[in-house]
Amino acid sequence: MNTVEINLEQTFAKKLGMRTTAMKLFRDLENETEAILDFKDIEFMSRSFAQEYVFQKHNSKVRIIESNMSDFVKGLLEVVEEDYKETCLS
C-alpha cells in the first residue's frame, strides 16, 4: 500500500482559507493509495476550504486518514459533511 503523510501546516499554512488549496491538495494525492493528513497547528479553516475538502474527499479514490484535528476544524468538517450528505447524496 502506498501511503503518504502530509503536514498541512508545513505544506500550506496555519490558515486553510482557499478552495483552490483543497483542490491542489487532492490533485497532489492523485497517484497515492492512502494519505495521512496531519492537521497539527492548523489555526483556521474557512468554510470554502472545508466544502471543497469534503467534496474532493468524497470523489477521490485515495483513502484519507485525518490526524491532530482541533475541535474547531473537526466541528467545521462535521457541519460541512452533514450539508454535503443532505444536498449531494440525496
Legacy VTK file of the C-alpha trace (Angstrom):
# vtk DataFile Version 3.0
C-alpha trace
ASCII
DATASET POLYDATA
POINTS 90 float
0.000 0.000 0.000
1.335 3.395 -0.998
0.882 5.784 1.955
1.983 9.396 2.090
1.891 11.648 5.151
1.314 15.385 4.723
1.667 18.005 7.417
-0.835 20.607 6.178
0.658 23.482 8.176
4.127 22.886 6.718
2.821 22.247 3.200
0.326 25.115 3.016
-0.111 27.413 6.030
-1.596 27.657 9.525
-4.777 29.006 7.920
-6.541 26.981 5.247
-8.737 29.517 3.519
-8.870 28.971 -0.214
-10.958 26.425 -2.091
-8.069 26.108 -4.551
-5.797 24.900 -1.734
-8.060 21.900 -1.146
-8.134 21.254 -4.887
-4.321 21.329 -5.039
-4.060 19.003 -2.043
-6.169 16.329 -3.719
-4.535 16.886 -7.111
-1.182 16.167 -5.436
-2.628 12.934 -3.998
-3.916 11.536 -7.306
-1.262 8.803 -7.537
-1.455 7.748 -3.903
-3.435 4.895 -2.375
-3.643 6.260 1.153
-2.845 9.638 2.721
-2.426 10.668 6.328
-3.294 14.351 6.621
-1.832 15.936 9.734
-3.845 18.975 10.850
-1.439 19.802 13.710
-1.069 23.582 14.219
-3.873 24.461 11.790
-5.381 27.559 13.417
-8.185 28.318 10.967
-10.135 26.666 8.180
-12.617 28.588 6.055
-15.964 27.128 5.128
-14.922 27.383 1.463
-11.864 25.212 2.081
-13.925 22.780 4.160
-16.603 22.462 1.457
-14.052 21.757 -1.268
-12.143 19.376 1.021
-15.279 17.328 1.739
-16.256 17.302 -1.944
-12.772 16.202 -3.038
-12.581 13.582 -0.294
-15.857 12.016 -1.411
-14.763 11.980 -5.044
-11.218 10.723 -4.517
-10.038 7.133 -4.721
-7.445 7.874 -2.036
-8.145 6.605 1.479
-7.830 9.671 3.721
-6.780 9.411 7.361
-7.015 12.653 9.322
-4.928 13.289 12.433
-4.416 16.011 15.032
-7.566 17.993 14.239
-8.508 20.779 16.606
-12.073 20.889 17.890
-12.719 23.863 15.593
-11.546 22.053 12.454
-13.311 18.831 13.411
-16.559 20.689 14.127
-16.492 22.628 10.867
-15.825 19.496 8.830
-18.686 17.688 10.582
-21.116 20.525 9.729
-19.967 20.627 6.116
-20.127 16.818 5.869
-23.766 16.904 7.009
-24.560 19.615 4.445
-22.847 17.546 1.755
-24.838 14.436 2.635
-28.121 16.374 2.610
-27.512 18.140 -0.700
-25.267 15.892 -2.762
-26.183 12.390 -1.724
-29.965 12.699 -1.632
LINES 1 91
90 0 1 2 3 4 5 6 7 8 9 10 11 12 13 14 15 16 17 18 19 20 21 22 23 24 25 26 27 28 29 30 31 32 33 34 35 36 37 38 39 40 41 42 43 44 45 46 47 48 49 50 51 52 53 54 55 56 57 58 59 60 61 62 63 64 65 66 67 68 69 70 71 72 73 74 75 76 77 78 79 80 81 82 83 84 85 86 87 88 89
